Amino acid sequence: MISNEAWVDFVAGWCSGGAAVIACQPIDTILTRLQAGAPLLGQATAASSLTTLRPRISNFGVVSSLWRGSYAMVGAVPVQNALLMSGYGVGKRWSEEHAPDKVLFGVFVGGCFGGVLQSFLMSPVELIKVKQQVTGDSVVVATSNVARGIFSPSNKRGAWRGLGATLLRDGIPHGVWFASYEYAKNYLEEENRKVSSPSSKTLHDELTIPLLSGSFAATTAWIVGYPFDLIKTRIQASGSGSSILGTAKDLIRESGGRPILGLYRGFTLKLVRAIPASAIGFVVYEFMKKTITAKLQS
């Protein structure tokens, strides 16, 4: 039987993830189109160098198109968080019990495990999102096309397009994310104890430290995982069945043979989305958790 604490975390996590998706989806849509090599909103479709991409921007308004793909992401948030956090929790608890001097390593392994687990959920979900954002498919059309690929033996490759790159993006980078977060949080808490009373619990402890730690962790993790996110989006958007290595070569060739420029195209925009998403998610999570807990106790 699931405990009250687990249900509270589940609901609060869903709300926080949903709020972050809704608030930051416009940036995500622009980033996805940039990664896919598709024209940005308002540009002529002839500007695209990918002949397989045929964005139909005229079929939907510019404003509404900025939030395309949000339904799939909001719906998948709670399960994604459950898979990711379960791996993280197992790794952290194991290291605390059996190797307390190697907690960061346990957190890293747990984060990698959780990231791999949630990849199998998020790969088809993000394929739905990319189809909406790049080609303009409705949520019904995009979902039905991907669903047919999942349950049809003859079309599984289409439904799981980009899974390999998703695993590379979500495996080790999530381990880096959690380990970086634990390291930064422990460091900031230790520094804070040096300048404040040990018995005091300030807003700085409850809000500023987690936000700074989360921002640091998000930046570190995306430095490691961003090339695979870019490759994943390009594979899912093109529909050509290109390999990870082949897509990476294409990106480098498009950048004039400059690997860093080619594999980190749109990286700044990714950080512009990731940092506020982390902050919004944290604030909403804490608010919802306190509100629901108070209701249950009353």
C-alpha atoms as one frame of an Amber mdcrd trajectory, in Angstrom:
protein
   0.000   0.000   0.000   1.338   3.430  -0.936   1.965   5.698   2.062   0.529
   9.183   2.451   4.035  10.614   2.010   4.383   8.873  -1.350   1.020  10.204
  -2.541   1.939  13.720  -1.416   5.229  13.527  -3.323   3.399  12.127  -6.358
   0.810  14.933  -6.503   3.269  17.696  -5.622   5.735  16.376  -8.203   3.039
  16.275 -10.889   1.988  19.872 -10.120   5.558  21.156 -10.042   6.513  19.416
 -13.258   3.317  20.536 -14.981   3.871  24.151 -13.923   7.456  24.071 -15.200
   6.363  22.583 -18.537   3.579  25.127 -19.071   5.749  28.090 -18.072   8.792
  27.093 -20.134   7.176  25.340 -23.112   7.572  28.336 -25.471  11.341  28.239
 -24.979  11.293  24.462 -25.436   9.341  24.775 -28.691  11.783  27.305 -30.143
  14.726  25.182 -28.986  13.271  22.003 -30.494  12.791  23.674 -33.885  16.316
  25.071 -33.698  17.741  21.645 -32.879  15.692  19.954 -35.591  16.945  22.334
 -38.243  13.390  23.469 -38.944  12.567  27.154 -39.592  11.578  29.116 -36.527
   8.033  30.391 -36.185   7.233  32.927 -38.873  10.077  31.924 -41.188   9.550
  30.405 -44.608   9.676  26.635 -44.720  12.096  26.823 -47.633  14.790  27.837
 -45.168  14.973  24.274 -43.846  17.813  22.126 -45.124  15.983  18.936 -44.187
  13.745  17.830 -47.027  11.885  15.417 -44.735  10.674  18.254 -42.523   7.532
  20.015 -43.713   6.378  22.358 -40.948   2.797  23.527 -41.364   2.967  26.765
 -39.392   0.116  28.279 -41.376  -2.221  25.640 -39.920  -1.969  26.979 -36.371
  -1.415  30.338 -34.721   2.031  31.473 -33.647   0.987  32.036 -30.021  -0.761
  28.686 -29.578   2.057  26.877 -31.383   4.498  27.932 -28.669   2.739  25.598
 -26.213   2.440  22.672 -28.616   3.557  19.382 -27.064   2.811  20.428 -23.486
  -0.070  17.943 -23.031   2.166  14.928 -23.556   4.850  16.276 -21.230   2.457
  17.216 -18.396   0.826  13.794 -18.589   4.166  11.995 -18.374   5.675  14.096
 -15.584   4.517  12.055 -12.543   5.636   8.699 -13.942   8.908  10.210 -15.146
   9.597  11.684 -11.720   8.690   8.417  -9.992  11.139   6.413 -12.125  13.895
   8.997 -11.835  13.550   9.607  -8.104  13.234   5.912  -7.280  16.636   5.220
  -8.800  18.124   8.220  -7.029  16.601   7.184  -3.686  17.836   3.609  -3.930
  21.356   4.739  -4.753  21.482   7.288  -1.964  20.055   4.963   0.701  22.409
   2.156  -0.285  25.473   4.384  -0.120  24.435   5.877   3.219  24.030   2.402
   4.732  26.966   0.559   3.180  29.447   3.225   2.082  28.782   6.487   3.955
  32.098   7.886   2.729  30.974   7.408  -0.890  27.527   8.994  -0.855  28.193
  11.013  -4.003  29.099   7.850  -5.887  25.917   6.133  -4.706  23.871   9.157
  -5.736  25.598   9.152  -9.129  24.844   5.468  -9.754  21.254   5.868  -8.541
  20.744   8.886 -10.779  22.091   6.992 -13.794  19.775   4.050 -13.048  16.737
   6.307 -12.662  17.629   8.183 -15.842  17.846   4.972 -17.866  14.485   3.778
 -16.491  12.647   6.965 -17.381  14.160   7.007 -20.888  11.842   4.205 -21.973
   8.868   6.387 -21.018  10.172   9.714 -22.259  11.494   8.601 -25.658   8.030
   8.009 -27.232   6.535  10.906 -25.238   9.159  13.302 -26.583   8.624  11.906
 -30.062   4.985  13.009 -29.744   6.145  16.428 -28.532   8.643  16.851 -31.353
   6.050  15.894 -33.982   3.730  18.579 -32.607   6.390  21.240 -32.325   8.132
  20.666 -35.643   5.488  19.419 -38.083   2.395  20.947 -36.448   0.567  17.648
 -35.835  -2.262  17.795 -33.300  -1.841  15.927 -30.025  -4.375  13.314 -31.189
  -2.646  12.686 -34.526   0.865  12.642 -33.056  -0.144  10.359 -30.164  -2.026
   7.909 -32.371   0.871   7.660 -34.829   3.384   6.940 -32.077   1.008   4.559
 -30.267   0.546   2.515 -33.437   4.307   2.176 -33.609   4.515   0.922 -30.026
   1.916  -1.814 -30.430   2.549  -2.692 -34.071   5.459  -5.135 -34.541   6.066
  -3.805 -38.054   6.486  -0.186 -36.940   8.314  -0.300 -33.601  11.324   1.426
 -35.045   9.229   4.514 -35.680   7.789   4.645 -32.158  11.189   4.175 -30.527
  13.039   6.486 -32.873  15.769   8.263 -30.920  15.723   5.849 -27.949  19.468
   5.229 -28.135  20.251   8.941 -27.966  17.663   9.370 -25.192  19.408   6.683
 -23.112  22.746   8.443 -23.571  21.174  11.787 -22.671  19.340  10.537 -19.570
  21.773   7.951 -18.170  25.121   9.384 -17.102  23.927  13.043 -17.244  21.268
  12.332 -14.593  23.936  10.753 -12.412  25.974  13.927 -12.880  22.880  16.015
 -12.074  22.162  14.344  -8.733  25.816  14.132  -7.682  26.335  17.809  -8.563
  23.216  18.770  -6.633  24.312  16.863  -3.512  27.815  18.306  -3.713  26.637
  21.904  -4.155  23.948  21.610  -1.465  26.363  20.113   1.080  28.954  22.785
   0.307  26.489  25.679   0.610  24.939  24.285   3.796  28.387  23.961   5.354
  29.291  27.516   4.378  25.950  28.757   5.697  26.518  27.075   9.063  29.742
  29.013   9.469  27.934  32.351   9.345  24.559  31.559  10.987  23.206  30.027
  14.155  22.995  26.209  13.999  19.478  26.302  15.486  18.055  28.800  12.999
  16.202  27.742   9.852  15.981  30.677   7.491  14.456  31.263   4.083  18.022
  31.135   2.815  18.293  27.487   3.876  14.892  26.444   2.549  14.871  28.288
  -0.774  18.146  29.879  -1.845  20.437  26.899  -1.250  18.275  24.367  -3.176
  17.743  26.841  -6.020  21.452  27.585  -6.379  22.312  23.912  -6.080  19.680
  22.982  -8.654  20.913  25.632 -11.085  24.492  24.410 -10.724  23.407  20.791
 -11.183  21.292  21.557 -14.257  24.166  23.420 -15.899  26.671  20.647 -15.155
  24.363  17.874 -16.339  23.492  19.601 -19.617  27.155  20.243 -20.386  27.540
  16.458 -20.346  24.249  15.462 -21.955  23.321  18.239 -24.357  24.941  16.807
 -27.529  22.811  13.682 -27.157  19.687  15.789 -26.629  20.439  17.619 -29.860
  21.091  14.351 -31.700  17.900  12.824 -30.266  15.767  15.741 -31.465  17.314
  15.702 -34.928  16.709  11.945 -35.301  13.100  12.195 -34.092  12.328  15.223
 -36.260  13.863  13.958 -39.483  12.196  10.537 -39.506  15.066   9.224 -41.610
  16.239   6.539 -39.187  19.744   8.028 -39.028  22.219   6.593 -36.551  23.605
   8.521 -33.579  27.080   8.689 -35.104  25.749   9.611 -38.533  23.602  12.412
 -37.085  26.560  13.719 -35.079  28.658  13.828 -38.259  25.863  15.707 -40.043
  25.696  18.304 -37.262  29.456  18.818 -37.317  29.452  19.071 -41.114  26.649
  21.674 -40.995  28.754  23.763 -38.588  31.702  23.860 -40.968  33.617  21.059
 -39.273  33.541  22.635 -35.806  32.481  19.911 -33.294  31.743  22.194 -30.340
  29.625  24.569 -32.396  27.814  21.724 -34.135  27.063  19.530 -31.106  26.173
  22.411 -28.770  23.895  24.327 -31.113  21.180  25.923 -28.960  22.953  25.145
 -25.674  22.490  28.651 -24.261  18.759  28.474 -24.984  18.630  25.099 -23.225
  20.087  26.692 -20.086  17.653  29.602 -20.390  14.874  27.013 -20.170  16.457
  24.606 -17.653  17.308  27.080 -14.891  13.873  28.770 -14.539  12.168  25.388
 -14.990  14.115  24.081 -12.010  13.251  27.153  -9.934   9.533  27.061 -10.824
   9.348  23.334 -10.220  10.973  23.633  -6.803   8.761  26.496  -5.610   5.530
  24.807  -6.762   6.613  21.452  -5.316   7.314  22.885  -1.874   4.098  24.922
  -1.861   1.926  21.986  -2.919   3.616  19.590  -0.509   3.046  21.894   2.458
  -0.540  22.628   1.418  -1.514  18.980   0.915   0.210  17.884   4.126  -1.606
  20.566   6.104  -4.930  19.433   4.632  -4.281  15.807   5.552  -3.336  16.723
   9.107  -6.352  18.969   9.696
